[in-house]
Amino acid sequence: MTTPDRASGANLQASPVDTMEDSESHSLRGAIDAGALHDFRSEFERLEPLVSGSLDDPVSPSELRLQLDDGIGEATTATITVRWSVRDDYNVHYGDDTDRNLRWDVHPHAYTDPDGDGHFHPPPDASSDDDDVEASCIRVTELVLVARAVHQLWRAGYDTETVDPLNDAINPP
């Protein structure tokens, strides 16, 4: 199934975490910021020896894919997919080869909680059910700091071999 990417107009392969009810506002505002994706990749690769990043399209990218050579706990590989808009909305999705998914987002939404745009879709399936979405522990908004926060959270999960700490930090990094 493909869905139109509202930011770029391209069709993207839909995943279970991208499927939302039609009445819910759950999209990034503005076009994808290619420079931001490059900067996020540079910062994450600088911090993490287990990662290599690539853009889905070198000329007009809609997402960055950070391939990890190891995953959290029993996972042996993982991918962190990043979408970042020119209005500084973002979507950072972790998925691994155990079919575990989670996501940190900043964009308008119609969830009951949290009040702000920042929210977290917890593992194991990055549920978009209203009762499952919670406030994101990432409060910083500068791109490099968000990249560092995501790295810090992923590394905490990797080092402890559990996804439990992935939204438990106090304003990382």
Z-matrix of the N, CA and C atoms (Angstrom, degrees):
N
C 1 1.437
C 2 1.510 1 108.59
N 3 1.326 2 119.27 1 133.45
C 4 1.449 3 121.80 2 175.38
C 5 1.510 4 109.13 3 -112.60
N 6 1.316 5 114.51 4 150.90
C 7 1.455 6 120.51 5 177.13
C 8 1.502 7 108.27 6 -128.96
N 9 1.332 8 118.58 7 147.13
C 10 1.454 9 119.09 8 178.35
C 11 1.522 10 109.80 9 -72.14
N 12 1.325 11 115.37 10 135.31
C 13 1.458 12 121.04 11 174.27
C 14 1.523 13 106.70 12 -82.63
N 15 1.316 14 116.80 13 110.32
C 16 1.463 15 120.99 14 -175.33
C 17 1.514 16 112.38 15 -59.78
N 18 1.326 17 117.94 16 -29.16
C 19 1.454 18 120.56 17 -177.15
C 20 1.523 19 112.03 18 -75.79
N 21 1.339 20 118.48 19 -40.22
C 22 1.453 21 119.73 20 -174.14
C 23 1.525 22 113.52 21 -111.66
N 24 1.330 23 117.75 22 -15.16
C 25 1.448 24 121.03 23 -176.87
C 26 1.520 25 112.82 24 85.03
N 27 1.339 26 117.45 25 -5.33
C 28 1.464 27 121.09 26 -179.30
C 29 1.523 28 109.81 27 -79.53
N 30 1.314 29 115.55 28 156.97
C 31 1.460 30 120.14 29 173.70
C 32 1.507 31 108.50 30 -89.31
N 33 1.309 32 117.10 31 130.39
C 34 1.451 33 123.07 32 178.81
C 35 1.514 34 109.17 33 -117.02
N 36 1.318 35 115.78 34 150.48
C 37 1.452 36 120.66 35 174.98
C 38 1.518 37 108.36 36 -67.42
N 39 1.293 38 118.10 37 124.69
C 40 1.468 39 121.51 38 -179.04
C 41 1.520 40 109.33 39 -78.80
N 42 1.300 41 115.10 40 145.23
C 43 1.451 42 120.77 41 173.70
C 44 1.509 43 107.76 42 -122.66
N 45 1.330 44 118.52 43 165.86
C 46 1.458 45 119.80 44 -178.53
C 47 1.523 46 112.50 45 -57.14
N 48 1.312 47 118.49 46 -31.35
C 49 1.458 48 119.74 47 -178.16
C 50 1.516 49 112.01 48 -76.96
N 51 1.344 50 118.39 49 -15.88
C 52 1.452 51 121.08 50 179.59
C 53 1.524 52 112.64 51 -89.60
N 54 1.307 53 117.83 52 -13.98
C 55 1.451 54 121.17 53 -175.93
C 56 1.524 55 109.85 54 -77.87
N 57 1.317 56 116.58 55 121.21
C 58 1.461 57 122.05 56 -179.01
C 59 1.526 58 108.40 57 -130.37
N 60 1.313 59 115.41 58 158.92
C 61 1.454 60 119.37 59 175.49
C 62 1.520 61 108.52 60 -66.13
N 63 1.329 62 117.07 61 145.27
C 64 1.454 63 121.79 62 -177.30
C 65 1.515 64 112.78 63 -58.92
N 66 1.315 65 118.48 64 -31.42
C 67 1.459 66 120.76 65 -175.76
C 68 1.522 67 112.47 66 -78.51
N 69 1.321 68 117.40 67 -10.79
C 70 1.455 69 119.88 68 -175.25
C 71 1.520 70 111.44 69 -92.73
N 72 1.324 71 115.53 70 133.51
C 73 1.450 72 120.89 71 173.39
C 74 1.518 73 107.52 72 -80.57
N 75 1.305 74 117.13 73 113.27
C 76 1.457 75 119.81 74 -177.23
C 77 1.521 76 109.49 75 -149.36
N 78 1.324 77 116.51 76 57.64
C 79 1.450 78 119.97 77 179.58
C 80 1.516 79 110.07 78 -139.79
N 81 1.311 80 115.34 79 157.43
C 82 1.451 81 120.63 80 177.83
C 83 1.516 82 109.82 81 -73.13
N 84 1.324 83 115.99 82 141.32
C 85 1.457 84 120.50 83 175.57
C 86 1.523 85 108.48 84 -86.27
N 87 1.314 86 116.85 85 133.81
C 88 1.453 87 121.57 86 177.03
C 89 1.509 88 113.15 87 86.85
N 90 1.319 89 114.38 88 168.39
C 91 1.463 90 122.00 89 179.60
C 92 1.526 91 110.31 90 -71.98
N 93 1.320 92 115.62 91 159.86
C 94 1.460 93 120.95 92 175.80
C 95 1.531 94 108.64 93 -67.84
N 96 1.326 95 115.72 94 136.23
C 97 1.460 96 123.21 95 -179.14
C 98 1.531 97 108.72 96 -95.44
N 99 1.333 98 116.66 97 101.15
C 100 1.464 99 121.62 98 -177.32
C 101 1.526 100 111.10 99 -60.93
N 102 1.310 101 118.28 100 -40.47
C 103 1.463 102 121.31 101 179.01
C 104 1.519 103 111.82 102 -61.61
N 105 1.315 104 116.50 103 -38.07
C 106 1.462 105 120.86 104 178.37
C 107 1.525 106 110.59 105 -64.51
N 108 1.330 107 117.27 106 -40.46
C 109 1.457 108 120.26 107 178.50
C 110 1.531 109 110.75 108 -62.99
N 111 1.336 110 116.67 109 -41.27
C 112 1.472 111 120.72 110 176.61
C 113 1.532 112 110.60 111 -61.70
N 114 1.333 113 116.42 112 -44.79
C 115 1.465 114 120.87 113 -178.79
C 116 1.527 115 111.47 114 -65.48
N 117 1.332 116 117.16 115 -42.12
C 118 1.464 117 121.21 116 178.38
C 119 1.529 118 109.08 117 -60.44
N 120 1.326 119 116.11 118 -46.30
C 121 1.468 120 120.37 119 179.76
C 122 1.522 121 110.91 120 -59.92
N 123 1.329 122 117.24 121 -46.65
C 124 1.466 123 120.85 122 -178.97
C 125 1.518 124 111.58 123 -59.17
N 126 1.327 125 116.81 124 -44.85
C 127 1.460 126 120.28 125 -178.33
C 128 1.524 127 111.01 126 -67.67
N 129 1.332 128 117.34 127 -43.89
C 130 1.466 129 119.90 128 -178.74
C 131 1.531 130 110.59 129 -66.13
N 132 1.320 131 117.86 130 -42.05
C 133 1.463 132 120.89 131 178.73
C 134 1.528 133 111.22 132 -65.77
N 135 1.327 134 117.55 133 -33.32
C 136 1.461 135 121.48 134 177.16
C 137 1.528 136 110.54 135 -64.25
N 138 1.333 137 116.35 136 -36.87
C 139 1.461 138 121.82 137 -176.04
C 140 1.530 139 114.05 138 -84.93
N 141 1.317 140 117.33 139 -28.90
C 142 1.470 141 119.86 140 -167.91
C 143 1.533 142 112.65 141 -125.69
N 144 1.342 143 117.45 142 113.57
C 145 1.462 144 119.98 143 179.11
C 146 1.534 145 114.38 144 -71.29
N 147 1.322 146 118.25 145 -15.41
C 148 1.459 147 121.21 146 -178.19
C 149 1.530 148 113.56 147 -87.00
N 150 1.346 149 118.44 148 5.22
C 151 1.461 150 120.31 149 -171.78
C 152 1.524 151 112.11 150 -119.33
N 153 1.334 152 114.68 151 148.38
C 154 1.459 153 122.06 152 166.99
C 155 1.523 154 106.40 153 -136.77
N 156 1.321 155 116.20 154 134.52
C 157 1.454 156 120.22 155 -175.41
C 158 1.515 157 112.41 156 -110.36
N 159 1.329 158 115.23 157 149.48
C 160 1.460 159 121.04 158 175.71
C 161 1.525 160 109.12 159 -147.29
N 162 1.322 161 114.81 160 151.47
C 163 1.460 162 121.40 161 176.63
C 164 1.520 163 108.85 162 -96.68
N 165 1.325 164 116.36 163 147.30
C 166 1.464 165 119.52 164 -179.56
C 167 1.523 166 111.93 165 -68.34
N 168 1.325 167 118.11 166 -24.32
C 169 1.458 168 123.62 167 178.10
C 170 1.526 169 107.20 168 -148.38
N 171 1.329 170 118.91 169 119.34
C 172 1.460 171 119.78 170 -175.72
C 173 1.524 172 114.31 171 -67.60
N 174 1.324 173 117.98 172 -24.66
C 175 1.463 174 121.47 173 -177.89
C 176 1.525 175 111.83 174 -90.14
N 177 1.309 176 116.50 175 -46.03
C 178 1.464 177 121.44 176 -177.44
C 179 1.527 178 109.26 177 -135.45
N 180 1.325 179 116.99 178 72.98
C 181 1.469 180 119.15 179 -174.82
C 182 1.523 181 113.00 180 -71.09
N 183 1.319 182 114.99 181 149.35
C 184 1.466 183 120.39 182 172.68
C 185 1.521 184 110.58 183 -112.63
N 186 1.351 185 116.81 184 -15.15
C 187 1.454 186 119.50 185 178.39
C 188 1.521 187 111.30 186 -159.77
N 189 1.313 188 113.47 187 156.63
C 190 1.456 189 123.96 188 174.49
C 191 1.514 190 107.19 189 -107.73
N 192 1.324 191 116.84 190 136.30
C 193 1.463 192 120.87 191 175.98
C 194 1.521 193 108.60 192 -118.53
N 195 1.318 194 115.08 193 117.76
C 196 1.451 195 122.19 194 176.96
C 197 1.525 196 107.33 195 -99.22
N 198 1.322 197 116.79 196 110.27
C 199 1.460 198 122.13 197 -179.50
C 200 1.519 199 108.65 198 -89.56
N 201 1.323 200 116.67 199 124.03
C 202 1.461 201 122.11 200 179.28
C 203 1.523 202 109.64 201 -103.00
N 204 1.317 203 115.73 202 135.18
C 205 1.457 204 120.96 203 -178.56
C 206 1.524 205 113.21 204 -75.73
N 207 1.302 206 117.36 205 -2.90
C 208 1.457 207 122.45 206 178.04
C 209 1.519 208 106.56 207 -152.49
N 210 1.308 209 115.96 208 162.52
C 211 1.453 210 119.97 209 179.67
C 212 1.516 211 111.38 210 -124.48
N 213 1.296 212 115.72 211 -172.05
C 214 1.455 213 122.38 212 -179.42
C 215 1.525 214 109.39 213 -85.17
N 216 1.331 215 116.34 214 131.82
C 217 1.462 216 121.00 215 178.95
C 218 1.510 217 112.04 216 62.62
N 219 1.329 218 116.53 217 -124.04
C 220 1.458 219 121.29 218 -176.38
C 221 1.523 220 113.63 219 -77.51
N 222 1.331 221 118.51 220 -7.64
C 223 1.466 222 121.15 221 178.75
C 224 1.529 223 110.12 222 -69.25
N 225 1.324 224 116.12 223 139.06
C 226 1.467 225 120.55 224 179.59
C 227 1.519 226 112.84 225 -104.35
N 228 1.328 227 117.40 226 -17.48
C 229 1.460 228 122.42 227 173.76
C 230 1.525 229 108.01 228 -143.34
N 231 1.321 230 114.88 229 157.62
C 232 1.460 231 119.95 230 178.36
C 233 1.520 232 108.96 231 -153.11
N 234 1.324 233 115.22 232 159.43
C 235 1.457 234 121.95 233 175.97
C 236 1.521 235 108.54 234 -132.72
N 237 1.307 236 115.35 235 136.43
C 238 1.458 237 121.25 236 170.52
C 239 1.520 238 105.67 237 -112.34
N 240 1.314 239 116.34 238 117.39
C 241 1.458 240 122.05 239 -179.54
C 242 1.524 241 108.55 240 -104.20
N 243 1.323 242 115.99 241 130.82
C 244 1.458 243 121.65 242 -175.16
C 245 1.521 244 109.73 243 -122.13
N 246 1.318 245 115.30 244 131.55
C 247 1.468 246 123.16 245 168.50
C 248 1.521 247 106.38 246 -123.08
N 249 1.329 248 117.38 247 132.45
C 250 1.464 249 121.91 248 -177.22
C 251 1.520 250 107.70 249 -138.09
N 252 1.325 251 117.55 250 128.79
C 253 1.461 252 120.46 251 -175.82
C 254 1.527 253 111.60 252 -98.81
N 255 1.321 254 115.23 253 165.07
C 256 1.468 255 121.20 254 177.58
C 257 1.529 256 111.48 255 -65.97
N 258 1.321 257 117.36 256 -13.14
C 259 1.475 258 121.74 257 176.97
C 260 1.530 259 110.99 258 -100.23
N 261 1.332 260 116.28 259 14.70
C 262 1.464 261 124.16 260 177.65
C 263 1.521 262 114.13 261 64.04
N 264 1.311 263 117.81 262 22.65
C 265 1.459 264 120.99 263 165.83
C 266 1.525 265 105.81 264 -80.01
N 267 1.315 266 116.58 265 150.13
C 268 1.462 267 118.13 266 177.35
C 269 1.507 268 112.06 267 -149.26
N 270 1.336 269 112.62 268 164.94
C 271 1.449 270 123.87 269 177.59
C 272 1.521 271 105.98 270 -141.80
N 273 1.333 272 117.28 271 117.76
C 274 1.457 273 122.47 272 178.76
C 275 1.528 274 107.25 273 -121.07
N 276 1.326 275 116.23 274 112.32
C 277 1.458 276 122.72 275 -172.68
C 278 1.524 277 109.99 276 -113.87
N 279 1.330 278 116.90 277 124.25
C 280 1.461 279 122.80 278 173.62
C 281 1.521 280 107.99 279 -101.05
N 282 1.316 281 115.92 280 131.60
C 283 1.459 282 121.94 281 173.31
C 284 1.517 283 108.88 282 -141.36
N 285 1.318 284 117.25 283 147.76
C 286 1.460 285 119.09 284 179.95
C 287 1.524 286 111.19 285 -136.45
N 288 1.328 287 115.23 286 178.56
C 289 1.457 288 120.04 287 -174.55
C 290 1.521 289 113.63 288 -76.39
N 291 1.323 290 118.72 289 5.72
C 292 1.469 291 121.82 290 171.02
C 293 1.529 292 110.49 291 -100.61
N 294 1.339 293 116.12 292 10.65
C 295 1.470 294 123.62 293 -177.82
C 296 1.526 295 112.65 294 65.07
N 297 1.306 296 116.35 295 27.23
C 298 1.462 297 121.35 296 176.27
C 299 1.527 298 107.70 297 -92.82
N 300 1.330 299 116.36 298 133.53
C 301 1.460 300 123.13 299 -178.00
C 302 1.519 301 110.16 300 -134.12
N 303 1.323 302 115.47 301 148.37
C 304 1.456 303 122.66 302 171.96
C 305 1.518 304 107.40 303 -156.54
N 306 1.323 305 116.40 304 165.08
C 307 1.463 306 118.39 305 -175.09
C 308 1.516 307 111.18 306 -154.67
N 309 1.334 308 115.63 307 137.54
C 310 1.459 309 122.88 308 168.47
C 311 1.516 310 106.35 309 -105.95
N 312 1.323 311 117.35 310 130.10
C 313 1.463 312 121.94 311 -178.03
C 314 1.516 313 110.80 312 -131.99
N 315 1.317 314 115.11 313 150.19
C 316 1.463 315 122.53 314 165.44
C 317 1.522 316 106.37 315 -134.33
N 318 1.307 317 115.90 316 110.03
C 319 1.464 318 124.20 317 175.25
C 320 1.524 319 107.48 318 -176.55
N 321 1.322 320 117.78 319 162.95
C 322 1.470 321 119.45 320 177.71
C 323 1.531 322 110.44 321 -59.77
N 324 1.309 323 115.40 322 147.27
C 325 1.461 324 120.48 323 179.64
C 326 1.520 325 109.22 324 -151.25
N 327 1.318 326 114.85 325 166.30
C 328 1.466 327 120.56 326 -179.41
C 329 1.519 328 111.80 327 -109.31
N 330 1.332 329 118.04 328 18.38
C 331 1.456 330 120.48 329 178.54
C 332 1.523 331 110.10 330 -69.52
N 333 1.320 332 116.00 331 151.39
C 334 1.459 333 121.47 332 176.16
C 335 1.519 334 110.03 333 -61.06
N 336 1.305 335 117.19 334 -46.95
C 337 1.465 336 124.17 335 175.60
C 338 1.517 337 107.75 336 -131.38
N 339 1.274 338 118.96 337 149.95
C 340 1.455 339 129.93 338 0.05
C 341 1.526 340 111.80 339 -83.21
N 342 1.325 341 115.17 340 169.33
C 343 1.461 342 120.17 341 -178.76
C 344 1.525 343 112.72 342 -69.94
N 345 1.328 344 117.55 343 -40.60
C 346 1.462 345 121.07 344 -177.40
C 347 1.514 346 112.67 345 -80.86
N 348 1.334 347 115.89 346 -179.08
C 349 1.459 348 121.43 347 -178.93
C 350 1.530 349 113.02 348 -76.02
N 351 1.346 350 117.77 349 -23.00
C 352 1.452 351 121.05 350 -178.37
C 353 1.518 352 111.61 351 -78.11
N 354 1.319 353 116.65 352 127.73
C 355 1.463 354 120.34 353 179.43
C 356 1.520 355 110.71 354 -151.31
N 357 1.328 356 114.86 355 165.43
C 358 1.460 357 123.04 356 -175.61
C 359 1.517 358 108.91 357 -129.35
N 360 1.325 359 114.92 358 132.96
C 361 1.461 360 121.87 359 175.07
C 362 1.526 361 106.15 360 -104.05
N 363 1.328 362 118.13 361 109.92
C 364 1.471 363 121.65 362 -170.30
C 365 1.525 364 114.08 363 -74.58
N 366 1.350 365 114.93 364 160.73
C 367 1.453 366 120.07 365 173.14
C 368 1.521 367 109.55 366 -72.24
N 369 1.289 368 121.08 367 161.48
C 370 1.455 369 123.90 368 12.45
C 371 1.520 370 114.60 369 -90.66
N 372 1.341 371 118.51 370 -8.96
C 373 1.459 372 119.07 371 -171.89
C 374 1.526 373 114.34 372 -125.22
N 375 1.341 374 117.96 373 13.44
C 376 1.470 375 121.56 374 -179.23
C 377 1.520 376 110.28 375 51.44
N 378 1.308 377 115.63 376 46.18
C 379 1.455 378 122.13 377 -175.48
C 380 1.523 379 112.32 378 -53.76
N 381 1.315 380 115.89 379 140.87
C 382 1.454 381 122.42 380 174.09
C 383 1.522 382 111.72 381 -104.11
N 384 1.334 383 116.62 382 11.81
C 385 1.461 384 119.72 383 175.15
C 386 1.523 385 108.86 384 -64.97
N 387 1.303 386 117.10 385 137.68
C 388 1.462 387 122.13 386 -175.93
C 389 1.527 388 112.30 387 -53.45
N 390 1.326 389 117.23 388 -38.71
C 391 1.467 390 120.59 389 -178.24
C 392 1.530 391 113.25 390 -72.94
N 393 1.327 392 117.91 391 -16.61
C 394 1.460 393 121.01 392 -176.46
C 395 1.523 394 113.89 393 -94.77
N 396 1.307 395 118.69 394 -28.19
C 397 1.462 396 121.84 395 -176.36
C 398 1.522 397 109.26 396 -71.88
N 399 1.327 398 115.58 397 138.76
C 400 1.467 399 121.05 398 -178.22
C 401 1.516 400 110.27 399 -134.65
N 402 1.305 401 116.53 400 169.27
C 403 1.465 402 121.22 401 177.63
C 404 1.523 403 109.30 402 -64.18
N 405 1.310 404 116.81 403 141.79
C 406 1.452 405 121.68 404 176.61
C 407 1.519 406 109.49 405 -79.12
N 408 1.323 407 116.39 406 141.60
C 409 1.463 408 119.84 407 176.28
C 410 1.522 409 110.69 408 -76.08
N 411 1.322 410 118.41 409 -13.73
C 412 1.462 411 121.81 410 178.49
C 413 1.523 412 108.25 411 -80.60
N 414 1.310 413 116.22 412 112.29
C 415 1.463 414 121.18 413 -178.97
C 416 1.527 415 112.02 414 -106.79
N 417 1.339 416 116.72 415 -17.72
C 418 1.463 417 119.96 416 178.43
C 419 1.521 418 108.60 417 -69.79
N 420 1.322 419 116.60 418 155.26
C 421 1.459 420 120.12 419 -178.11
C 422 1.519 421 113.60 420 -123.48
N 423 1.320 422 117.84 421 -16.35
C 424 1.459 423 120.84 422 179.03
C 425 1.524 424 108.97 423 -69.23
N 426 1.325 425 116.26 424 134.50
C 427 1.450 426 122.11 425 -172.94
C 428 1.530 427 112.91 426 -52.11
N 429 1.314 428 119.08 427 -50.03
C 430 1.463 429 121.24 428 -178.33
C 431 1.521 430 110.36 429 -62.04
N 432 1.327 431 117.63 430 -38.19
C 433 1.464 432 120.13 431 178.96
C 434 1.526 433 111.57 432 -69.73
N 435 1.321 434 117.62 433 -35.70
C 436 1.468 435 120.50 434 176.14
C 437 1.531 436 109.10 435 -64.96
N 438 1.335 437 117.28 436 -43.14
C 439 1.469 438 120.59 437 177.86
C 440 1.532 439 110.04 438 -59.90
N 441 1.326 440 116.92 439 -43.01
C 442 1.464 441 120.39 440 178.66
C 443 1.531 442 111.15 441 -65.65
N 444 1.322 443 116.93 442 -39.42
C 445 1.466 444 120.46 443 179.22
C 446 1.528 445 110.98 444 -64.27
N 447 1.324 446 116.73 445 -45.81
C 448 1.463 447 120.36 446 178.62
C 449 1.527 448 109.45 447 -61.41
N 450 1.321 449 116.48 448 -43.35
C 451 1.470 450 119.28 449 177.80
C 452 1.525 451 110.78 450 -60.86
N 453 1.332 452 116.81 451 -46.61
C 454 1.467 453 120.53 452 -179.49
C 455 1.519 454 111.42 453 -59.47
N 456 1.320 455 116.98 454 -43.30
C 457 1.460 456 120.92 455 -179.91
C 458 1.524 457 111.04 456 -67.61
N 459 1.344 458 116.70 457 -45.39
C 460 1.462 459 119.58 458 178.04
C 461 1.521 460 110.02 459 -60.39
N 462 1.320 461 117.09 460 -44.24
C 463 1.459 462 120.96 461 -178.06
C 464 1.527 463 110.76 462 -64.19
N 465 1.341 464 117.46 463 -37.36
C 466 1.477 465 120.40 464 176.78
C 467 1.525 466 109.98 465 -62.02
N 468 1.333 467 116.96 466 -42.83
C 469 1.463 468 120.59 467 176.59
C 470 1.513 469 112.06 468 -65.27
N 471 1.318 470 115.94 469 -42.00
C 472 1.463 471 120.93 470 179.62
C 473 1.527 472 110.97 471 -62.77
N 474 1.332 473 116.48 472 -47.07
C 475 1.465 474 120.89 473 -177.20
C 476 1.530 475 112.72 474 -67.62
N 477 1.344 476 117.50 475 -32.99
C 478 1.468 477 120.99 476 -179.71
C 479 1.531 478 112.39 477 -93.66
N 480 1.343 479 116.27 478 -7.83
C 481 1.463 480 123.64 479 -179.84
C 482 1.524 481 113.65 480 62.73
N 483 1.341 482 116.09 481 31.67
C 484 1.454 483 120.99 482 177.92
C 485 1.529 484 109.94 483 -148.69
N 486 1.326 485 116.29 484 152.88
C 487 1.462 486 120.36 485 177.64
C 488 1.526 487 112.04 486 -84.88
N 489 1.319 488 117.69 487 -1.57
C 490 1.462 489 121.32 488 -176.69
C 491 1.533 490 114.03 489 -54.30
N 492 1.345 491 120.45 490 -41.39
C 493 1.467 492 118.63 491 -177.02
C 494 1.527 493 115.09 492 -83.03
N 495 1.321 494 118.89 493 5.36
C 496 1.460 495 120.00 494 -171.12
C 497 1.517 496 115.55 495 -72.63
N 498 1.301 497 118.85 496 -8.07
C 499 1.464 498 120.66 497 171.66
C 500 1.525 499 110.22 498 -140.51
N 501 1.325 500 116.39 499 24.81
C 502 1.453 501 120.66 500 -175.98
C 503 1.525 502 114.45 501 -105.20
N 504 1.304 503 118.52 502 -3.87
C 505 1.466 504 120.05 503 -178.08
C 506 1.527 505 109.91 504 -73.70
N 507 1.304 506 115.09 505 157.34
C 508 1.466 507 120.26 506 175.63
C 509 1.518 508 107.69 507 -97.83
N 510 1.315 509 115.20 508 105.00
C 511 1.444 510 123.95 509 178.15
C 512 1.536 511 113.67 510 45.24
N 513 1.326 512 117.50 511 62.67
C 514 1.467 513 117.97 512 176.87
C 515 1.529 514 110.36 513 -66.58
N 516 1.271 515 122.01 514 158.29
C 517 1.461 516 127.73 515 2.97
C 518 1.482 517 110.66 516 -81.57
